Amino acid sequence: MNVDRNEFFRQATIRICGSLEIETALAQCFDYLKAFLPITGIHLILYEQDRGIARVVASLASEGLQPLRSVLSFPEQFKNQMTKRWLSIKEIEVFNQPAADPDLNYGYQQAGWSLNASVIVMRLELEGHRVGVLLVSTEGVNCYTPDHARLLLLLHEPFAIAMANALRHQEVLRLKDLLAEDNRDLRRQLLSSSGTEVIGAEFGLCEVMRLARQVAQLDTPVLLLGESGVGKEVIANVIHQFSPRKDGPLVKVNSGAIPDTLLDSELFGHEKGAFTGAISQKRGRFERADKGTIFLDEIGELPLQAQVRLLRVLQQREIERVGGTKPVPVDTRLIAATHRNLQEMIKSGQFREDLWFRLNVFPITIPLLRDHPEDIPALVDYFLDKKSQELRITRKITLGPGAMEQLKAYKWPGNVRELQNIIERALIRDTDGRLHFDDLSQPQQTPDARLMVKAEQQILPLDEVNASYILQVSERTHGKINGPGGAAELLGIHPNTLRKRLAKLGIPYRRKERT
């Protein structure tokens, strides 16, 4: 066979590697190989030993001939035999009479092929790892020569690379499908647990819900206003779930929780090498929210530099990664929230007026809990169920005499979040299945408020302020540090950390609780 082997290798490799789709690449190579050897079928096959099946990664046959099925399965009694044959395949083998080989005979019968054929089988390996086999066939017996085999062997490496890439591509697609299904399940779970059901939607929050549903269908930016704990994040969930973007991501960002030095990178992403530690490209929160919604909580905490970049996103619908030179288009709906007075911040130069105009297109003010006390019974029932499940409480829990009246009369400076915390604390302390709120008195002035008044009169050392506040909490718990109702729980810190601070400040506590 007089063939320019270098040109043959170059042209065949161009066709094998000419497409990311393995079927397309196989078809291009199939057409080229027709000029050099008899061929009516070409197949890439992987034998899965643990399952006893031959998986066809890609298969192509001449018009009128049946390509291989995607999976060839073998009965249990033949699995060991097929595994041995798979492991013993030589670098390249020619079978001009498949009917004379028991294993090929059986395999061809499983595939529904005629035994009147000739076959070349080439083992595919890459970096010492077995990735499959290439099977080339034609109709009729005694059609292949050693020259045909040697010519085909030149293409071992391109076919091995194509096979490995095809397997990885299929695995990526499989994982992508699994991830998409997981995301759908997660969205369904989130929707069932928090989604569009809002306690008070038909009473105290009916106007808020009406506005939320009204604006949800649009891409207009929304500004949620209200004190901490009123449920701004819940309303953001509602707007997203009622919007056409509900199948896209809802990315939540607490603007005040991200250090200023990392804010640009977190929101807008960065390029590899943009700064020390940027070892790879990173997508920011806006890119991750593409085709969905981004919820920027505490937007009043954004530094002025980040406000400028956010304004550009709203105006041009594109971001620029840190260290990048090209704009990246984003299709993201913005919901912002704050408990601060942005207009007062504009007067003091802390917030950009042009950004406020962009955000304030459709403001929704969420009322304080004390302004809709009629919703408290429903909220109490909801939190009782939720927190009982979280705390694994199985006994029946009810409210003690006069408890609901106490809850309704309280002014709730911490709003719904405070109600949730008080319900959880009462469940932790409960001993008889009936919740009591005897310590829920109307604070004329909270400890931190007293400290603030005193601080206005004179600037106190930080240790003195900490000592005063911790001492009041310690007195309230009668020196109890650990466990339910202890000072550590009320302050939200680890008991050992609190003990060290008490020792440093010289405040006594119940040492018998030490664990």
C-alpha positions as CSV (number, residue, x, y, z in Angstrom):
1,M,0.0,0.0,0.0
2,N,1.7,3.2,-1.2
3,V,0.6,5.9,1.2
4,D,2.3,9.0,2.4
5,R,2.1,8.1,6.1
6,N,2.8,11.6,7.4
7,E,0.1,13.2,5.3
8,F,-2.3,10.4,6.1
9,F,-1.7,10.9,9.9
10,R,-2.1,14.7,9.5
11,Q,-5.3,14.7,7.5
12,A,-6.9,11.9,9.6
13,T,-5.9,13.7,12.9
14,I,-7.4,17.0,11.6
15,R,-10.7,15.2,11.1
16,I,-10.7,13.3,14.3
17,C,-9.9,16.4,16.3
18,G,-11.9,18.8,14.1
19,S,-15.1,18.8,16.2
20,L,-16.0,18.8,19.9
21,E,-18.9,16.4,19.0
22,I,-17.5,12.9,18.8
23,E,-20.1,11.7,16.3
24,T,-19.2,14.6,13.9
25,A,-15.5,13.8,14.2
26,L,-16.1,10.1,13.6
27,A,-18.1,10.9,10.5
28,Q,-15.4,13.1,9.1
29,C,-12.7,10.4,9.7
30,F,-15.0,7.7,8.4
31,D,-15.3,9.5,5.0
32,Y,-11.5,10.0,4.9
33,L,-10.6,6.4,5.7
34,K,-12.8,5.0,2.9
35,A,-10.0,5.9,0.4
36,F,-7.4,3.8,2.2
37,L,-9.2,0.7,3.5
38,P,-12.5,-1.1,3.2
39,I,-14.9,0.2,5.8
40,T,-18.6,0.1,6.4
41,G,-18.6,0.8,10.2
42,I,-16.5,2.5,12.8
43,H,-17.1,2.4,16.6
44,L,-15.6,3.6,19.9
45,I,-16.5,1.1,22.7
46,L,-15.9,0.9,26.4
47,Y,-16.4,-2.3,28.4
48,E,-17.5,-1.8,32.0
49,Q,-16.2,-4.8,33.8
50,D,-18.2,-4.3,37.0
51,R,-21.5,-4.2,35.1
52,G,-20.6,-6.7,32.4
53,I,-21.7,-4.4,29.6
54,A,-20.1,-2.9,26.5
55,R,-21.0,0.8,26.3
56,V,-20.8,2.3,22.8
57,V,-19.5,5.8,23.1
58,A,-19.9,6.6,19.4
59,S,-20.9,4.5,16.4
60,L,-21.3,5.1,12.7
61,A,-22.2,2.8,9.8
62,S,-22.7,3.1,6.1
63,E,-26.1,4.0,4.8
64,G,-28.4,1.1,5.1
65,L,-26.4,-0.6,7.8
66,Q,-27.5,-0.7,11.5
67,P,-25.0,1.1,13.9
68,L,-24.3,-0.6,17.2
69,R,-26.8,-0.2,20.0
70,S,-25.7,2.1,22.8
71,V,-25.3,-0.7,25.3
72,L,-24.4,-4.3,24.7
73,S,-25.2,-6.5,27.7
74,F,-24.0,-10.0,28.4
75,P,-25.5,-12.8,30.6
76,E,-23.8,-13.5,33.9
77,Q,-22.2,-16.7,32.7
78,F,-20.3,-14.8,29.9
79,K,-19.2,-11.8,32.0
80,N,-15.9,-13.4,33.2
81,Q,-15.2,-14.6,29.7
82,M,-15.8,-11.1,28.2
83,T,-13.7,-9.5,30.9
84,K,-10.7,-11.7,30.2
85,R,-11.0,-11.0,26.5
86,W,-11.3,-7.3,27.1
87,L,-8.1,-7.3,29.2
88,S,-6.2,-9.5,26.7
89,I,-6.8,-7.4,23.6
90,K,-3.5,-6.7,21.9
91,E,-2.4,-3.3,20.5
92,I,-4.2,-4.1,17.2
93,E,-5.8,-7.3,16.0
94,V,-7.4,-8.4,12.7
95,F,-10.3,-10.8,12.6
96,N,-11.1,-11.7,9.0
97,Q,-13.5,-14.5,10.1
98,P,-15.4,-13.4,13.2
99,A,-17.5,-16.5,13.2
100,A,-14.4,-18.5,14.0
101,D,-13.8,-16.6,17.2
102,P,-16.3,-17.6,20.0
103,D,-16.2,-14.2,21.7
104,L,-16.6,-12.1,18.6
105,N,-19.2,-14.6,17.4
106,Y,-21.3,-14.0,20.6
107,G,-20.7,-10.2,20.6
108,Y,-21.8,-9.9,17.0
109,Q,-25.0,-11.9,17.7
110,Q,-25.7,-9.6,20.7
111,A,-25.3,-6.6,18.4
112,G,-27.5,-8.1,15.7
113,W,-24.8,-8.0,13.1
114,S,-24.0,-10.4,10.3
115,L,-21.0,-12.8,10.8
116,N,-20.1,-12.3,7.2
117,A,-17.7,-9.5,8.0
118,S,-14.0,-8.5,8.7
119,V,-13.0,-6.6,11.8
120,I,-9.9,-4.6,13.1
121,V,-9.8,-4.0,16.8
122,M,-7.3,-1.4,18.2
123,R,-6.7,-1.0,22.0
124,L,-6.9,2.6,23.0
125,E,-4.6,3.8,25.9
126,L,-3.7,7.2,27.1
127,E,-0.9,7.9,29.6
128,G,-0.9,4.3,30.6
129,H,-4.7,4.1,31.2
130,R,-7.1,2.0,29.2
131,V,-9.8,4.2,27.7
132,G,-11.5,1.7,25.3
133,V,-11.2,0.2,21.9
134,L,-11.7,1.3,18.3
135,L,-13.5,-1.2,16.1
136,V,-13.4,-0.9,12.3
137,S,-15.5,-3.3,10.2
138,T,-16.5,-4.1,6.7
139,E,-18.9,-6.6,5.0
140,G,-17.3,-9.8,3.8
141,V,-14.6,-12.1,5.2
142,N,-10.8,-11.9,4.6
143,C,-11.0,-8.1,3.7
144,Y,-8.2,-6.7,5.9
145,T,-4.4,-7.1,5.5
146,P,-1.6,-6.4,7.9
147,D,-0.9,-3.2,5.9
148,H,-4.4,-2.0,6.8
149,A,-3.8,-2.7,10.5
150,R,-0.4,-0.8,10.5
151,L,-2.0,2.2,8.8
152,L,-4.8,2.3,11.3
153,L,-2.3,2.0,14.1
154,L,-0.8,5.4,13.2
155,L,-4.0,6.9,14.5
156,H,-3.9,5.3,17.9
157,E,-3.1,8.5,19.8
158,P,-5.7,10.8,18.1
159,F,-8.4,8.2,18.6
160,A,-7.4,7.6,22.3
161,I,-7.5,11.4,22.9
162,A,-10.9,11.7,21.2
163,M,-12.2,8.8,23.2
164,A,-11.0,10.2,26.5
165,N,-12.4,13.6,25.7
166,A,-15.8,12.1,24.7
167,L,-16.0,10.2,28.0
168,R,-15.2,13.3,30.0
169,H,-17.7,15.3,28.0
170,Q,-20.4,12.7,28.6
171,E,-19.6,12.7,32.3
172,V,-19.8,16.6,32.4
173,L,-23.2,16.4,30.7
174,R,-24.4,13.7,33.2
175,L,-23.2,15.8,36.2
176,K,-24.8,18.9,34.6
177,D,-28.1,17.1,34.4
178,L,-27.8,15.8,38.0
179,L,-27.0,19.4,39.2
180,A,-29.9,20.8,37.3
181,E,-32.2,18.2,38.9
182,D,-30.8,18.9,42.3
183,N,-31.3,22.6,41.8
184,R,-34.9,22.0,40.8
185,D,-35.5,19.8,43.9
186,L,-33.8,22.4,46.1
187,R,-36.0,25.2,44.7
188,R,-39.1,23.1,45.3
189,Q,-38.0,22.5,48.9
190,L,-37.3,26.1,49.5
191,L,-40.6,27.1,47.9
192,S,-42.5,24.6,50.1
193,S,-40.7,25.8,53.3
194,S,-40.6,29.6,52.8
195,G,-41.5,30.4,49.2
196,T,-44.6,32.4,48.7
197,E,-46.4,31.7,52.0
198,V,-46.1,34.8,54.2
199,I,-47.7,34.9,57.6
200,G,-49.9,38.0,57.7
201,A,-50.3,38.2,53.9
202,E,-54.1,38.6,54.3
203,F,-54.0,40.9,57.2
204,G,-51.2,43.2,58.4
205,L,-49.0,42.6,55.4
206,C,-51.7,42.5,52.7
207,E,-50.6,45.9,51.2
208,V,-47.0,44.7,51.1
209,M,-48.0,41.5,49.4
210,R,-50.1,43.4,46.8
211,L,-47.2,45.6,45.9
212,A,-44.8,42.6,45.8
213,R,-47.0,40.7,43.4
214,Q,-47.6,43.8,41.3
215,V,-43.9,44.5,40.7
216,A,-42.8,40.8,40.5
217,Q,-43.7,40.5,36.9
218,L,-41.4,43.3,35.9
219,D,-37.7,43.8,35.9
220,T,-37.9,47.1,37.8
221,P,-35.5,47.4,40.7
222,V,-37.2,47.1,44.1
223,L,-36.2,48.9,47.3
224,L,-37.4,47.2,50.5
225,L,-37.5,49.5,53.5
226,G,-38.0,48.7,57.1
227,E,-36.3,48.1,60.5
228,S,-34.2,45.1,61.1
229,G,-36.2,41.9,61.6
230,V,-39.3,42.9,59.8
231,G,-38.9,40.3,57.1
232,K,-37.3,42.0,54.1
233,E,-35.6,38.8,52.9
234,V,-39.0,37.0,53.0
235,I,-40.5,39.7,50.7
236,A,-37.5,39.4,48.4
237,N,-38.2,35.7,48.2
238,V,-41.8,36.4,47.3
239,I,-40.9,38.8,44.5
240,H,-38.5,36.3,43.0
241,Q,-40.9,33.4,43.2
242,F,-43.7,35.3,41.6
243,S,-41.5,36.7,38.8
244,P,-40.7,35.2,35.3
245,R,-37.2,34.6,36.7
246,K,-38.3,32.1,39.4
247,D,-36.4,29.2,37.6
248,G,-33.2,31.2,37.7
249,P,-31.0,31.7,40.8
250,L,-31.8,34.0,43.7
251,V,-28.4,35.2,45.0
252,K,-28.4,36.9,48.4
253,V,-25.7,39.3,49.6
254,N,-25.4,41.0,52.9
255,S,-23.5,44.1,51.9
256,G,-22.5,44.9,55.5
257,A,-20.9,41.5,56.1
258,I,-18.3,41.7,53.3
259,P,-15.0,43.6,54.1
260,D,-14.5,46.6,51.9
261,T,-11.3,45.2,50.4
262,L,-13.2,42.1,49.1
263,L,-16.5,43.7,48.1
264,D,-15.6,44.4,44.5
265,S,-14.3,40.9,44.0
266,E,-17.3,39.3,45.7
267,L,-19.9,41.3,43.7
268,F,-18.2,41.6,40.3
269,G,-15.6,38.8,40.3
270,H,-11.9,39.0,39.4
271,E,-9.5,37.9,36.7
272,K,-6.6,35.5,37.4
273,G,-3.7,37.5,38.7
274,A,-5.7,40.6,39.5
275,F,-4.3,40.7,43.0
276,T,-2.2,38.5,45.3
277,G,-4.1,35.3,45.9
278,A,-6.2,35.5,42.7
279,I,-4.9,32.2,41.4
280,S,-7.9,31.7,39.0
281,Q,-10.8,33.6,37.5
282,K,-13.8,34.0,39.7
283,R,-17.4,34.9,38.9
284,G,-18.9,37.5,41.1
285,R,-22.4,37.4,42.7
286,F,-23.9,39.4,39.8
287,E,-22.7,36.9,37.2
288,R,-23.9,34.0,39.4
289,A,-27.4,35.7,39.5
290,D,-27.5,35.9,35.7
291,K,-31.1,35.2,34.4
292,G,-32.2,35.4,38.0
293,T,-32.4,37.9,40.9
294,I,-29.8,39.4,43.2
295,F,-30.9,40.5,46.7
296,L,-28.6,43.2,48.1
297,D,-29.4,43.4,51.8
298,E,-28.2,46.4,53.9
299,I,-27.4,48.3,50.7
300,G,-26.8,51.4,52.9
301,E,-23.5,49.8,54.0
302,L,-22.0,49.8,50.5
303,P,-18.9,52.1,50.3
304,L,-19.0,54.9,47.7
305,Q,-16.7,53.1,45.3
306,A,-18.9,50.1,45.2
307,Q,-21.9,52.4,44.7
308,V,-20.4,53.8,41.6
309,R,-19.9,50.3,40.1
310,L,-23.4,49.2,41.1
311,L,-24.8,52.3,39.3
312,R,-23.0,51.2,36.2
313,V,-24.6,47.7,36.4
314,L,-28.1,49.3,36.7
315,Q,-27.5,51.7,33.8
316,Q,-25.6,49.5,31.3
317,R,-26.5,46.0,32.6
318,E,-22.9,44.9,32.5
319,I,-20.1,44.4,35.0
320,E,-16.3,44.5,34.8
321,R,-14.3,42.0,36.8
322,V,-11.5,43.3,39.0
323,G,-8.4,43.2,36.8
324,G,-10.5,42.8,33.7
325,T,-10.6,45.0,30.6
326,K,-13.7,43.7,28.9
327,P,-17.3,44.4,30.1
328,V,-19.3,41.3,30.9
329,P,-23.1,41.6,30.2
330,V,-25.4,40.4,32.9
331,D,-29.2,39.9,32.9
332,T,-30.0,40.3,36.6
333,R,-33.0,41.7,38.4
334,L,-32.0,43.8,41.5
335,I,-33.8,43.8,44.8
336,A,-32.2,46.0,47.5
337,A,-33.0,46.4,51.2
338,T,-32.0,48.7,54.0
339,H,-33.1,49.8,57.5
340,R,-31.3,53.1,57.1
341,N,-32.6,56.5,56.0
342,L,-30.9,56.8,52.6
343,Q,-32.0,60.4,52.1
344,E,-30.3,61.4,55.3
345,M,-27.2,59.5,54.1
346,I,-27.3,61.4,50.8
347,K,-27.3,64.7,52.7
348,S,-24.2,63.6,54.7
349,G,-22.4,62.4,51.6
350,Q,-22.6,58.7,52.5
351,F,-24.8,57.6,49.7
352,R,-25.0,58.6,46.1
353,E,-28.1,60.5,45.0
354,D,-28.0,59.2,41.4
355,L,-27.9,55.6,42.8
356,W,-30.8,56.3,45.1
357,F,-32.9,57.5,42.2
358,R,-32.1,54.3,40.4
359,L,-33.1,52.2,43.3
360,N,-36.1,54.1,44.5
361,V,-38.2,53.3,41.4
362,F,-40.6,51.0,43.4
363,P,-40.0,51.3,47.2
364,I,-41.9,48.9,49.5
365,T,-42.0,49.8,53.2
366,I,-42.5,46.8,55.5
367,P,-44.4,47.7,58.7
368,L,-43.1,47.0,62.2
369,L,-44.5,44.0,64.0
370,R,-46.1,46.3,66.6
371,D,-48.1,47.9,63.8
372,H,-49.9,44.7,62.9
373,P,-50.3,42.7,66.2
374,E,-53.2,40.8,64.7
375,D,-50.6,38.7,62.9
376,I,-48.8,37.6,66.1
377,P,-51.0,34.5,66.9
378,A,-50.3,33.1,63.4
379,L,-46.6,33.9,63.7
380,V,-46.5,32.2,67.1
381,D,-48.1,29.0,65.6
382,Y,-45.6,29.1,62.7
383,F,-42.5,29.5,64.9
384,L,-43.7,26.9,67.4
385,D,-44.0,24.3,64.6
386,K,-40.7,25.3,63.0
387,K,-38.6,25.6,66.1
388,S,-40.1,22.4,67.6
389,Q,-38.9,20.5,64.5
390,E,-35.5,22.1,64.6
391,L,-35.1,21.3,68.3
392,R,-36.6,17.8,67.9
393,I,-39.3,18.5,70.4
394,T,-42.0,15.8,70.0
395,R,-44.3,16.6,73.0
396,K,-47.3,18.9,72.5
397,I,-46.5,22.5,73.2
398,T,-49.2,25.1,74.2
399,L,-49.1,28.6,75.5
400,G,-49.7,29.2,79.2
401,P,-52.5,31.4,80.6
402,G,-52.2,35.0,79.5
403,A,-49.2,34.3,77.3
404,M,-50.7,35.4,74.1
405,E,-51.9,38.6,75.7
406,Q,-48.4,39.3,76.9
407,L,-47.0,38.8,73.4
408,K,-49.6,41.1,71.8
409,A,-49.0,43.8,74.4
410,Y,-45.2,43.8,73.9
411,K,-43.8,46.5,71.6
412,W,-41.3,44.2,69.7
413,P,-38.3,46.5,69.1
414,G,-36.6,43.5,67.3
415,N,-39.8,42.8,65.2
416,V,-40.4,39.3,63.8
417,R,-36.9,38.2,64.4
418,E,-37.2,39.0,68.1
419,L,-40.5,37.1,68.3
420,Q,-38.8,34.0,66.7
421,N,-35.9,34.2,69.1
422,I,-38.2,34.5,72.1
423,I,-40.3,31.5,71.0
424,E,-37.1,29.5,70.6
425,R,-35.8,30.5,74.0
426,A,-39.1,29.6,75.6
427,L,-39.0,26.2,74.0
428,I,-35.5,25.6,75.3
429,R,-36.5,26.6,78.8
430,D,-39.8,24.7,78.8
431,T,-40.3,22.0,81.4
432,D,-44.1,21.3,81.4
433,G,-45.2,21.8,77.8
434,R,-46.7,25.2,78.4
435,L,-44.8,28.3,77.4
436,H,-44.6,31.3,79.7
437,F,-43.2,34.7,79.0
438,D,-43.1,36.2,82.5
439,D,-39.7,37.8,81.8
440,L,-41.1,39.6,78.7
441,S,-41.6,43.0,80.3
442,Q,-41.8,46.2,78.4
443,P,-38.3,47.6,78.5
444,Q,-38.4,51.3,79.3
445,Q,-34.8,51.5,78.2
446,T,-32.6,48.6,77.0
447,P,-29.1,48.1,78.5
448,D,-27.5,49.1,75.3
449,A,-29.7,52.2,75.1
450,R,-28.6,53.2,78.6
451,L,-25.0,52.8,77.6
452,M,-25.6,55.0,74.5
453,V,-27.1,57.8,76.6
454,K,-24.2,57.6,79.0
455,A,-21.8,57.5,76.1
456,E,-23.3,60.7,74.8
457,Q,-22.5,62.4,78.1
458,Q,-18.9,61.1,78.2
459,I,-16.7,58.8,76.1
460,L,-16.1,55.6,78.1
461,P,-13.3,53.1,77.7
462,L,-14.4,50.1,75.6
463,D,-13.6,47.6,78.5
464,E,-15.9,49.6,80.8
465,V,-18.8,49.5,78.3
466,N,-18.3,45.8,77.8
467,A,-18.0,45.1,81.5
468,S,-21.2,47.1,82.2
469,Y,-23.2,45.2,79.6
470,I,-21.9,41.8,80.4
471,L,-22.5,42.4,84.1
472,Q,-26.2,43.2,83.5
473,V,-26.6,40.1,81.4
474,S,-24.8,38.0,84.1
475,E,-27.1,39.5,86.8
476,R,-30.1,38.6,84.7
477,T,-29.0,35.0,84.5
478,H,-27.9,34.9,88.2
479,G,-24.4,34.1,87.1
480,K,-25.4,31.1,84.9
481,I,-23.0,30.9,81.9
482,N,-23.7,27.7,80.0
483,G,-26.9,25.9,78.8
484,P,-30.4,27.2,78.0
485,G,-31.0,30.7,79.3
486,G,-27.4,31.2,80.2
487,A,-25.4,34.4,79.6
488,A,-23.4,32.8,76.7
489,E,-26.6,32.0,74.8
490,L,-28.1,35.5,75.4
491,L,-24.9,37.1,74.2
492,G,-24.4,34.7,71.3
493,I,-20.9,33.7,72.1
494,H,-19.2,30.4,73.2
495,P,-19.3,29.8,77.0
496,N,-15.5,29.5,77.3
497,T,-15.0,32.8,75.5
498,L,-17.4,34.4,77.9
499,R,-15.7,32.9,80.9
500,K,-12.3,34.3,79.8
501,R,-13.9,37.8,79.3
502,L,-15.5,37.6,82.8
503,A,-12.2,36.6,84.4
504,K,-10.4,39.4,82.6
505,L,-13.1,42.0,83.6
506,G,-13.2,40.6,87.2
507,I,-16.9,39.7,87.1
508,P,-17.8,36.6,89.2
509,Y,-19.8,33.7,87.8
510,R,-21.0,30.3,88.8
511,R,-17.9,28.2,88.5
512,K,-19.6,24.9,89.2
513,E,-21.0,25.1,85.7
514,R,-17.6,24.8,84.2
515,T,-17.5,21.9,81.7
